[in-house]
Every structure is written in C-alpha cells, then in structure tokens.
Amino acid sequence: MDVIVITNAVGIYAEGLSEDNSIVGGKSFYFGKIDKEFPEIDDERYNLRCNRILKYLADKLDLSGYEKDDIAVVIGTTNSGIEEFETSDNKHHAELGNPAEFLQKYLGLNNYAASVSTACTSGIKAFAAARRLLENDVCKAVIAGGIDTLASMPIYGFDALEVLSHEKTNPFSKNRSGISIGEAGALFLLEKNKDGIKIMGIGETSDAYHSATPDPEGVQAAKAIQIALEDAGLMPKDIDYINLHGTGTISNDLMEANAVYKVFGSSVPASSTKPVTGHCLGAAASIETFFCYEILKGLRGIPEHIYDGEYDESLPKINLAGKNLPSNDVKVCMCNAFGFGGTNAVLVLGK
C-alpha cells in the first residue's frame, strides 16, 4: 500500500487578534488579519488577495525533481475573491476555482487542478482529494492546502447569526460568546513513499442535522474521529495531541466537547488555536494542519489552549493543553474540522 506523506509545507496566519470597527457598520469585533502586504498580480483575473498570498507561499515550496505534468493542485477555500467581486465588475473574482487555477497557471503546471469548498472542512477535504489522486496515479505529487481572506459579506452573515464575539474568542469557557474571523493560507507538497509526515487517516461524515448548527450530541463528529482512527489503524490512546475546531460558539464547543469525550475521555491534550489565528473558515483546517505538521517536525511545541481558564462545567471535561507541554514525544496528531451544513472531517498525521 502506498504511503502518502507531506514532504514540505508553508503557512502564514495572523499571530494574534486585533480589534476593528470598520467592517461591520461601526460594530467592534476582533479579527485575525495577516500583517503583511503582498505584491499585485499583473493579470486582473487573478489579482486577488487570496492569490497574492498563495503566490507568496508557492515561492517557498520546493518542487524540485518534478516535471510540470507531474504535479496536481487541490485548494480548499470558501471566500476567495468575494471582497474584490463586490467592489468590481470582474465576474472571475467570485469563482471558487480561481485560486487553484491561478496556482496552476503561476507554476506552469499541466495536471489536475481544482478547488474544494465545503465550509470549514475544506482544508481536510483537499487532503482527501489529493490522496485519491496520488493513489490512482493521476499525478506524482499534489500541492494541497487552503486559503481564505477577510471579506465583509461572510462577516456580515456571521453577525446576522449573532455568533461574532465582541471580545477575543474564548473557546470552551463558560463565558464564551462567539467567533473571531481570521485569514490564513497554507500549502503542502504531498508525495508517495518518501520520507515525511504521514497522512495516516482521514474521516468524513455529515450530520444532516441543520444548515448552520451542529448536532449538540456530536454523534457524526465522533464518528468522523473514529473513521479517521480506523483508517490510520490506530486506537484513541495512540493520539498524542488534538487540534480542536474550537470556534468559541456555544453550539460548536458543546458538540465538539461531546464528540471528543465520547472517543478520548479526558486523556489527550487538546487545544484550539483560533484565539491566535481567528477562525479562518476555508483555510482553518489547513493552517491548523500546518501547526500539527510543525509539531511533528519538532519546530514548535504543543500549542497552549488560550482562554480565560473558566471551563464550562456543563460540558464534558476534555483535556485542554496548558503551557509548556513537551512535544518531543508527540508522534501522532489529530486535526478536527466541523463546518456549516453538518460537514465533518478529521485528519490524522504521524511521524
């Protein structure tokens, strides 16, 4: 059986949340905005902030050893070009396939290219598609990842749903009041039978419960976790760290605490990194997978779960990671993603 691995990866994200009252009609919310400007792209069809970030990341990927026909592209996204579409007459800006098409064109590639848009699970779904491409010999390598940038339309939508927090997001706290939206991008080079971080397992399910609210019991979310474990040939005790979806909304944290506790009890260190990056929507699972990749590479420790320390005791007690946890013994990480429409996806990575 082929072993699919990540041989190199790059990512960019906001390293902290900042207050902004300029996006939603004078209301003040916290956002994770990347504090960097990126050069314009000459072709107006592709001159989007999301593509400028992808170009920045792609320039850091090592693609040596491959011909242009060898490499496919799969990019997860949800908001690509929406902000620019609203302020221009360029219909191409609103095409969700634009980032994958741009990346293929920019790198001069001639193989398969597609975007995946399944809300917050897009990044892990991109890995699932990439794995199938490699297993079926459609290509020799895949650039997989996710990108999303801040856009006023979805932010207004979250405000209408009353799930934006006026404070920094505070997941699993009894005082939590919602999400902080962010932007990020991450790209991974996936190859077969080489040295790298292994794609050990992927689990995918659907709630079919509600378009914008997860099943509070987390039944299908827990099933996605179990499918990922079975796909990896692992037991719950084999997971060393879980990167939680951890949005900070009342409904998501209830669902995820129930799902994680069903499988792991309170045994595995877990944290949400959204208090640092914000909720990056279509790029959330990608940047959080990037954190897991860096942990397994020994480039960072287990991220502390940053919140006010007042755990919601009405939730089952999962093991939120504290400060300075050693990562030397971390051999297997799990990344959770649960999105609108009841889409659930879980990824297991290992050394």
N, C-alpha and C positions, 0 to 999 in steps of 0.2 A: 504494500500500500504506500502511495506517495505521502511524504511528509511535507506539508505546506508551512513555510517559515517566513518571518519578516527579517529581511537581511539589513535593511536600514530604514530609518524613519525620521521625519522632521515635523515640528509643530510650532504654532505660535498662538498666543492667547493673552488676554488681559491679566496682568498679575495683581489683581485686586479690583474692587468695585468702587465706583465713584458716583456721586450724586449729580443728577441732571434734571432740570425742569424745562428743557427746551423742546422735548419730543412730544409729550402728551399734554397739549393745551395748558401749559403752565403748572401741571402737577409735578411734584418732585418724586422721582424714583431713583433707584440705584441700578447702574449698568456696568457691564464688563466690556470696556472699549479698548481695543488694541491701540496703544500709544505710539503709533508709527505711521508715517506717510509712505505710500508706495507709488513708484513712477507710473504715469499714464501709459496705456496701451494704444498704439497708433491706430489700430482698427476699431472704429466706433462700435461695431457689432459686439466686440468683446471687452470694451473699455468699462469694466465693472469693478467695483472694489473687491468683490469676491475673486475675480480672476487676477487682479493685481496681487492679491495675497497668494493665490495658487502659483503665480509666476515666481514670486519671491521664494516659496517653498521648493518648487520644482528645480530651481537653480542650485539647491543644496543637496538634491538626491544624486546618488552615484548610480548611473545607468550603464556604466562601462561593461563591455563584454556582450552587449546585445545589439542586434540589428533593429532597424526601425519597424520591421514586420513582426518582431518577436514580442512586443510589449502592448498589452491592453490597458485600458483605463476605466475605472469604476469610481464615481464620486457621489457621495451622499450629500444631499442639500435640501433645504425647504424654502429659503427666501432669496435665492440667487437672482439678482437684478431687479427685485421688486422696487427698491427705493429709486433706482435710476429710471425704471419704466414709468413711475408715477410723475417724474419730472421731465420726461422727454417723449418724443413720438416714435421711439425706436422699439418696435414690437419684439425684436430679438432679445431685448433685455429681460423680458419676462419668461423666457424659455428655460425650463428647469434643466434641459440638456446642455445649456450654454457652457457651464464650467468644464464638463468632460470634453465637449467639442473643442473648447479653447485649448485645454491642456494637450489634447491630441495634436492639434494644429501647431501649437507653440513648440512642442518637442519633435514635430515632424514624424509622428508615429502613423502606422498604416493598419493596425489591428483593430479589434473591437473597442468601442468606446460608448459608455452610457452613464447617465446619472440615475441615482436611486433616490426617491422622495417618499419616505414612509414616516414622516414626522421625526420624533426624537430617536427612533431606532435606525435612521438612515445609515449611520456610520457602520453599524454592525451588519446590516443587510448588505452593504457594499462588500464587506469581507466575505459574506456567504456567496455572493455572486462571483467574486474573484476566485474563491476556492473552486467553484464549479468550473470556471473557465480553465484553470490550471489542471484540474483532474481530468478534464476531457480534451486536453492537448490543443485547445483553441489558441494558446499562446505559451510562451516560455516564462513570462513574468507579467505581473499586473501592478500598476500603480493604483492603489486603492486608498480611499480616505474620505474626508468630509470638509465642507466649507459652508459657513454662513456668516453674514454680516448683519449689523443692526439695520432694521428697516421699520419705518413708522407704522405701516399697515398692520403687521402682526402684533406690534407692541400695543396699538390701539385695540386690537382684538383681545389681547390678554387683559387689558384694562377693562374692557366691557364685560369680561368674565369675572372681574373682581379678584384676580389672582396675582396681580402685581403688588409687591411689597414696598411700602414707603420707607422701610428700614432695609439694611442688608439682609439677604436671605438667611434663614435661621433653621435649617432642616433638622427635624426630629425634636425640636424644642416645643415645650408646651406653649411657648409664646410665638411660634412661627405664624407668619401672616402672608406668605406667598413667595413668588419667584423674583429673581433679578435677572433680566435678559442680558446675554453676552454675545460676543462674536469670537470666532476662532477658526483655525484651519490646521489640518494635519494630513500628511501624505506618508504612505508606507509602500515599500517595494516588497512584493510577495513573490517568492520563488519556490521551486520544488527541490526537495532532497539536498539541501545545503545547510550550512551552519547558520543558526539564527534563533530567534524567539519563535517557538512553535505555535501555530494555530491549532490548539488541541481539541476544541469543541465549540459548537455553536448551537444554541437552542432558540427556536422561534415558535411563538403561539399567537393566538388572537383571542381577546376577551369576548367580542361580540356582546358587550355589556352596555356601552354608552359612547357617544361620539367624542365627548370631552371629559369624561370622568371614569377613572378606573374602578374595577370591581374591588370593593373595600376588603374582601377576604383574600385577594391576591391569588386566586386559585390558578389561573392560567399563567400568571407571572412566576409562581412557584414551579409550574410545570415546565416553563421555558428554562428555568435554572436546572431542573432535573434532566431535561433533554440534553442540555449542554454538558452536564456531568457524564451522562451515559455516552454521548458522542466522544468525549475525551477518555472514556474508560476509567473514570475517577470516582471516588467516594467523597462525600462532603468533608470529611476530615483531611482530604488532600489539598484543599484550598487554603492558601496562606493569607490572602488578602482579597477583599471585595471592594471595588469602586462602585458605590451606590449611585442610583439615578438621583435620589436625594434632592428633589426640587424645592422643598420647603413649603409646599402647599399642604393644606390639611388632608386632602384626599390622597395625594400621591404618597406621602410619608406613611399614612395608615396602611395603604395597600402594600407598600414595599416592606415595611416592618413585618407585616403578617407573612408575606412571601418568603423573606429571608429567614424568619424564625421557624417557619414550617420545615425548612430544609436543614438549617445550620444551628438552630437554637441561638445561644449567645456565645458560641465558641470561636468564631472567626473575626479578626479585626476588620473593621469596615469604615469607610468614610465617604462623604460626598465632597467633591472638590468644587462644587458650584459656588460656595461662598468666596472662592478665589477667582474663578473664571466667569461667573454668571452662568445662566442656562443658555448654552449656545445652540439650542434647537437642533437643526440638521447636522451640525458639527459636534454636538455634545458627546455622542458616543465615540467619535473619532479622537477628540482631544483627551478624553478620559482613557481610551485605549492607549494613547501615547504616554500618559502617565504610567500605566501598567507596564508598558514596554520599557520605559526608563528605570522603573523599579527592578525589573528582571535583569536589566543590563548593569545594575549596580550604580546607576547615575543619580538616583535620588532615593530617599528613604520612604517608608510608608507615610502617606500624607495624613497629617492630623485632621480629625473631624472638627472643623471650626464652627462653633456655635456658642450660645450663651451658657451652656453647661446645665441648663434646666430641662432635663429629658422629660418628654411627655409620658407620664407613667400610665396613661391609658393605652399605650402601645406596648406590644411585647418587647422585652428588653433585648435588643441586639447589641453587639459589642462594638461601640463606636471607638475608633482609634484615638489614643491620646498622643501626647508629644513624645518625640524622640524614640519611636519604636524602631528597633533594629531591622534592617531589611536584608542582611547577609544571608539569612536562612529562607528567604522568600523564593520559592521555586515555581509556584503556580498562582496566578492572579485571575480573578473573575471581574468582568465589567458588565453591569446591568444597564439596560435601556428600556424604558417603557413610555409609549407615546400615545398621542391622540388617536382615536379610532380603535383603541384596545390592542395596538400592536406592541408585542413584547419580543425583545431579542437579548440574548445573553452570550457573551464571548468568554472563552477560557484560553488564556495564554500561559505557556510554560517554558522553562529553560530547556 
